[in-house]
Amino acid sequence: MSKIIREEIFDGQVIRFTLNAPKANVLDSEMMTELQSKLANIGQDVKLLQFIGAGDHFSFGASVPEHTKKNAPEMLRQFHGLFKTMIELTVPTMALVSGQCLGGGMELAIFCNFLFLDETARMGQPEIMLGVFAPPASLILPLKVGQTKADDLLLTGRSMKAEEVMQFGLGAKLFDDQQAMMDGADAWVEKHILPKSASSLRFANRAARTVFNKTLSATLDKLAEIYTTKLMETHDANEGINSFLEKRKPDWKNS
């Protein structure tokens, strides 16, 4: 079964990618490889890329087993590669979020230009609970919501309900349920995206995201190096991942 469903809608002007591994839609190596492959052939007439999760949830995040010391370098290379590819494409992006949208799932969603969500949405960066941190979110959140709000999410690991996501300034539109969100997104795209030039949208997106793209492009690799060569050399980072996999409380050594 394909873990990424690629649909062309609005006569191919919009491409919708569905994370297709319910219920969790975990962004594991297989899914990331498939998504990267399907991002490789985006025609010049495409005006918007959409991301949605199959079923009731957007994504529980990246695969925790792939966060282990042995697997983390390849996991980060693949995951960060998705963001670099989308930066290079310059096509505007939209996330349609229902249910749980955590960790790497939230990072994918908040990377997007437009975040639509319904009342079931729950978003958070729980990496600190596992003794690790979230490289893309550590860059994206301060740029989008400011340092104070970013620190709140990144250092507590708490989740936000849909209304708080809107209050934080991350969400663009909030709907009662998933179907209303899908219908609302279609109407919004028809009004605000389809009438415009695909090439002009790409140039405008590149310009609007000058600082955003420069920050991610210049710093993601640096954070990945800190993660793999320093963080994963500590007891607690490994303990956090292992305790989660073993379904027990972590025994922190504070080192």
NUMIZA-920608 format. One record per residue (C-alpha): residue number from 1; chain; y, x, z. Coordinates in pm, 1 decimal. Each point is the difference from the previous one (the first is absolute). Layout:
N
ROVO  lotor  bavex        yy        xx        zz
ROVO    NUM      A         Y         X         Z
...
This chain:
255
ROVO  lotor  bavex        yy        xx        zz
ROVO      1      A       0.0       0.0       0.0
ROVO      2      A     342.7     126.1     -92.0
ROVO      3      A     215.0      69.9     303.9
ROVO      4      A     317.7     -42.6    -204.1
ROVO      5      A      59.4    -302.0    -220.8
ROVO      6      A     268.6      59.4    -262.6
ROVO      7      A     161.3    -308.5    -152.1
ROVO      8      A     271.7     -23.2    -261.4
ROVO      9      A     223.9    -301.9      59.6
ROVO     10      A     315.4    -129.5    -164.8
ROVO     11      A    -126.9     124.2    -337.4
ROVO     12      A     -65.7     345.0     139.4
ROVO     13      A     349.5      49.0     140.3
ROVO     14      A    -140.9       1.8     353.9
ROVO     15      A    -320.3     171.1     111.5
ROVO     16      A    -164.4    -123.3     317.5
ROVO     17      A    -239.1     225.8     189.8
ROVO     18      A    -227.9    -174.7     248.6
ROVO     19      A    -158.2     207.3     277.9
ROVO     20      A    -345.8    -148.6     -35.5
ROVO     21      A    -216.3      92.5     300.0
ROVO     22      A      43.5    -289.7     242.3
ROVO     23      A      32.9     -65.4     276.6
ROVO     24      A     158.8     331.7      92.7
ROVO     25      A      93.7     130.5    -348.0
ROVO     26      A     -25.6     352.3     140.6
ROVO     27      A     174.0     262.2    -212.6
ROVO     28      A    -297.4     235.1     -17.5
ROVO     29      A     -55.5     281.8    -247.0
ROVO     30      A    -172.2    -225.5    -251.1
ROVO     31      A     282.4    -254.5       1.2
ROVO     32      A     271.8     265.2     -22.5
ROVO     33      A    -173.7     172.3    -290.4
ROVO     34      A     -33.9    -328.4    -185.1
ROVO     35      A     361.0     -97.5      64.6
ROVO     36      A     121.9     339.6    -115.3
ROVO     37      A    -201.5     -37.6    -319.5
ROVO     38      A     143.0    -345.9     -68.5
ROVO     39      A     354.1     121.3      60.4
ROVO     40      A     -48.0     256.3    -276.8
ROVO     41      A      42.9    -245.1    -286.8
ROVO     42      A     322.3    -189.8      60.3
ROVO     43      A     168.5    -101.8    -324.5
ROVO     44      A     371.2      29.2     -70.7
ROVO     45      A      43.1    -379.0       6.7
ROVO     46      A    -112.1     -33.2     363.2
ROVO     47      A     284.1    -110.9     226.6
ROVO     48      A    -171.3     -34.7     338.7
ROVO     49      A    -314.3     110.4     184.7
ROVO     50      A    -136.3    -233.9     267.0
ROVO     51      A    -246.3      76.1     280.2
ROVO     52      A    -193.7    -265.4     191.6
ROVO     53      A    -314.4     -10.1     212.8
ROVO     54      A    -302.0    -214.2     -82.1
ROVO     55      A     -75.5    -266.0     259.8
ROVO     56      A     197.7     -50.9     319.0
ROVO     57      A     125.8     355.4      56.0
ROVO     58      A     202.5     256.1    -191.4
ROVO     59      A    -169.4     310.4     141.6
ROVO     60      A    -114.9     137.0     334.9
ROVO     61      A     106.8     344.3    -124.0
ROVO     62      A    -162.5     320.5    -112.6
ROVO     63      A    -360.9      77.1      90.2
ROVO     64      A     -23.9     132.2     357.7
ROVO     65      A    -316.3     207.1     -75.2
ROVO     66      A     203.7     175.1    -269.3
ROVO     67      A     256.9     101.3     264.8
ROVO     68      A    -240.2     246.3     163.3
ROVO     69      A      89.9     368.6       1.4
ROVO     70      A    -242.0      69.3    -285.4
ROVO     71      A     115.1    -285.4    -221.0
ROVO     72      A     371.2     -25.8      80.4
ROVO     73      A     127.7     252.9    -259.2
ROVO     74      A    -163.7    -185.2    -290.7
ROVO     75      A      96.1    -340.3     140.6
ROVO     76      A     366.2      99.0      24.9
ROVO     77      A      -4.3     159.2    -345.1
ROVO     78      A    -130.1    -322.4    -151.7
ROVO     79      A     218.8    -234.3     201.4
ROVO     80      A     320.3     195.3     -48.9
ROVO     81      A     -89.2      31.5    -366.4
ROVO     82      A      39.8    -376.9     -35.9
ROVO     83      A     359.2      17.0     121.5
ROVO     84      A      77.4     294.3    -226.8
ROVO     85      A    -142.7    -187.8    -298.3
ROVO     86      A     212.6    -307.1      71.4
ROVO     87      A     309.3     216.6      42.4
ROVO     88      A     -68.0     156.0    -340.3
ROVO     89      A     -58.4    -338.8    -164.0
ROVO     90      A     336.4    -131.0     128.7
ROVO     91      A    -115.5    -358.7     -66.0
ROVO     92      A     127.1    -237.0     274.1
ROVO     93      A    -268.6    -106.7     247.9
ROVO     94      A     -73.9    -304.8     213.0
ROVO     95      A    -243.6     -55.8     287.7
ROVO     96      A    -127.3    -350.3      79.6
ROVO     97      A    -121.0       7.1     359.8
ROVO     98      A    -220.6    -243.3     188.9
ROVO     99      A    -189.0      71.1     321.9
ROVO    100      A     -53.1     349.8     133.0
ROVO    101      A     200.2     273.3    -171.8
ROVO    102      A     -56.1     313.8     205.6
ROVO    103      A      15.1     377.0     -27.7
ROVO    104      A     -34.2     111.1    -359.5
ROVO    105      A      16.6    -361.9    -108.0
ROVO    106      A     343.4     -35.9     155.2
ROVO    107      A     106.7     330.4    -154.5
ROVO    108      A     -91.2    -128.5    -345.5
ROVO    109      A     183.2    -327.3      68.1
ROVO    110      A     320.9     154.3     134.5
ROVO    111      A       8.6     253.3    -282.3
ROVO    112      A      54.5    -291.8    -236.8
ROVO    113      A     346.7    -109.9    -105.3
ROVO    114      A     -71.5    -359.4      97.2
ROVO    115      A    -212.0    -125.7     289.1
ROVO    116      A     -92.6    -368.8      -2.0
ROVO    117      A    -205.6    -133.7     289.2
ROVO    118      A    -129.9    -320.0     152.6
ROVO    119      A     -12.0    -115.8     360.3
ROVO    120      A    -346.2     150.2      56.7
ROVO    121      A     121.7     355.0     -66.9
ROVO    122      A     -40.5     260.0     274.5
ROVO    123      A     130.2     349.1     -72.2
ROVO    124      A     -25.7     320.9     198.1
ROVO    125      A     -62.3     373.6      -0.7
ROVO    126      A    -273.9      44.5     264.7
ROVO    127      A     -77.0     364.2     -84.2
ROVO    128      A     139.8     125.3     331.5
ROVO    129      A    -271.0    -204.5     175.8
ROVO    130      A    -251.1     233.0    -166.5
ROVO    131      A     191.8     312.5      94.3
ROVO    132      A     137.1      59.6    -349.9
ROVO    133      A     314.6     -91.8    -196.1
ROVO    134      A      87.9    -171.6    -326.4
ROVO    135      A     163.4     243.3    -246.7
ROVO    136      A     138.1    -244.9    -261.3
ROVO    137      A     122.4    -248.8     263.9
ROVO    138      A     165.0     285.7     190.7
ROVO    139      A     222.7      49.0    -304.2
ROVO    140      A      29.2    -355.8    -133.4
ROVO    141      A      84.0    -185.1     321.8
ROVO    142      A     305.5     207.7     102.4
ROVO    143      A     139.9     -40.8    -351.8
ROVO    144      A     -57.8    -375.4      -6.9
ROVO    145      A      65.0    -118.4     355.4
ROVO    146      A     169.4     291.3     177.5
ROVO    147      A    -129.6     254.5     247.7
ROVO    148      A      -0.4    -217.7     311.9
ROVO    149      A    -213.2    -274.3    -152.6
ROVO    150      A    -222.3     257.4    -169.3
ROVO    151      A     -61.6     176.3     331.2
ROVO    152      A     -90.7    -333.1     158.4
ROVO    153      A    -278.2     -65.4    -252.3
ROVO    154      A    -124.8     355.3     -47.8
ROVO    155      A     -14.4     100.6     366.2
ROVO    156      A    -133.9    -323.6     149.5
ROVO    157      A    -243.9    -102.4    -273.4
ROVO    158      A      77.9    -366.0      65.7
ROVO    159      A     -26.3    -272.1    -263.4
ROVO    160      A     273.4    -237.3    -112.3
ROVO    161      A     -28.9    -366.1     -89.4
ROVO    162      A     149.6    -116.4    -328.2
ROVO    163      A     331.0    -112.6     149.0
ROVO    164      A      58.5     339.7     160.2
ROVO    165      A     -79.9     174.4    -328.1
ROVO    166      A     282.4    -203.4    -151.0
ROVO    167      A     232.4      76.1     291.8
ROVO    168      A     -72.2     370.8     -39.6
ROVO    169      A     125.3     -23.2    -357.1
ROVO    170      A    -332.7      93.2    -159.2
ROVO    171      A     -81.4    -338.7    -152.8
ROVO    172      A     177.8    -158.4    -294.9
ROVO    173      A    -143.0    -352.8      18.9
ROVO    174      A    -210.3    -190.1     256.0
ROVO    175      A    -217.7    -300.1     -88.5
ROVO    176      A    -208.1    -249.2     197.0
ROVO    177      A    -335.3      95.8    -151.1
ROVO    178      A    -164.2     213.3    -265.5
ROVO    179      A      18.2    -256.2    -279.9
ROVO    180      A     367.6     -63.5      65.8
ROVO    181      A      54.0     376.7      -8.3
ROVO    182      A    -176.6      37.1    -334.1
ROVO    183      A     193.8    -290.5    -151.3
ROVO    184      A     326.0     127.9     143.1
ROVO    185      A     -64.6     349.9    -131.8
ROVO    186      A     -68.0    -133.9    -348.3
ROVO    187      A     324.3    -198.9       1.1
ROVO    188      A     193.8     300.9     132.4
ROVO    189      A    -145.2     230.0    -265.2
ROVO    190      A      81.5    -248.6    -275.9
ROVO    191      A     359.7     -19.0     117.4
ROVO    192      A      76.9     357.3     100.9
ROVO    193      A    -237.8     234.3    -186.1
ROVO    194      A    -121.5    -144.0    -330.1
ROVO    195      A     346.3     -45.5    -158.5
ROVO    196      A      72.4     371.6      38.3
ROVO    197      A     -82.6     303.9    -212.0
ROVO    198      A    -311.3     187.2     114.0
ROVO    199      A     154.0     337.1     -81.1
ROVO    200      A     326.5     -86.2     174.7
ROVO    201      A    -190.4    -117.3     309.5
ROVO    202      A    -174.9     337.1      16.1
ROVO    203      A     324.8     194.0     -29.2
ROVO    204      A     166.8    -223.1     259.1
ROVO    205      A    -296.0      39.9     236.2
ROVO    206      A       6.3     378.0     -40.7
ROVO    207      A     372.5       3.1      75.5
ROVO    208      A     -17.0    -240.6     294.7
ROVO    209      A    -279.6     205.4     154.0
ROVO    210      A     151.4     344.3     -51.8
ROVO    211      A      -2.6      89.9     371.2
ROVO    212      A    -318.8    -195.3      74.1
ROVO    213      A    -200.7     169.4    -276.7
ROVO    214      A     142.7     343.2      73.0
ROVO    215      A     -90.4     -30.4     368.0
ROVO    216      A    -359.6    -104.2     -67.1
ROVO    217      A     -54.2     248.7    -282.2
ROVO    218      A     136.2     290.8     201.8
ROVO    219      A    -155.6     -80.4     336.6
ROVO    220      A    -336.3    -176.1     -38.4
ROVO    221      A    -181.5     327.8     -65.0
ROVO    222      A     169.1     160.5     302.7
ROVO    223      A    -113.8    -281.6     227.8
ROVO    224      A    -349.9      15.6    -146.4
ROVO    225      A     -11.3     370.9      85.5
ROVO    226      A     111.1     -68.1     358.5
ROVO    227      A    -263.1    -272.1      23.2
ROVO    228      A    -290.1     210.7    -127.6
ROVO    229      A      83.6     346.6     132.5
ROVO    230      A     161.8     -84.0     334.2
ROVO    231      A     -66.6    -357.4     114.0
ROVO    232      A    -370.4       4.9     -90.9
ROVO    233      A     -42.1     326.9     190.5
ROVO    234      A      77.0    -183.5     324.9
ROVO    235      A    -260.1    -154.7     226.4
ROVO    236      A     175.2    -334.8      24.0
ROVO    237      A      31.8     -68.4    -373.2
ROVO    238      A    -372.7      52.2     -45.2
ROVO    239      A     -77.0    -191.5     318.7
ROVO    240      A     209.7    -294.1    -114.0
ROVO    241      A    -181.6     -30.3    -332.6
ROVO    242      A    -343.9      58.2     149.4
ROVO    243      A      50.4    -244.9     287.5
ROVO    244      A     100.0    -270.1    -248.0
ROVO    245      A    -308.3      63.9    -211.6
ROVO    246      A    -217.7       1.7     312.4
ROVO    247      A     170.9    -316.2     132.2
ROVO    248      A     102.5     148.1     334.9
ROVO    249      A     318.5      78.9     188.2
ROVO    250      A     148.6     341.2     -89.3
ROVO    251      A      -4.8     278.6     257.6
ROVO    252      A     336.6     164.6     -57.5
ROVO    253      A      51.9     363.2     102.7
ROVO    254      A     365.4      -0.8    -106.0
ROVO    255      A     -63.2     296.4    -222.8
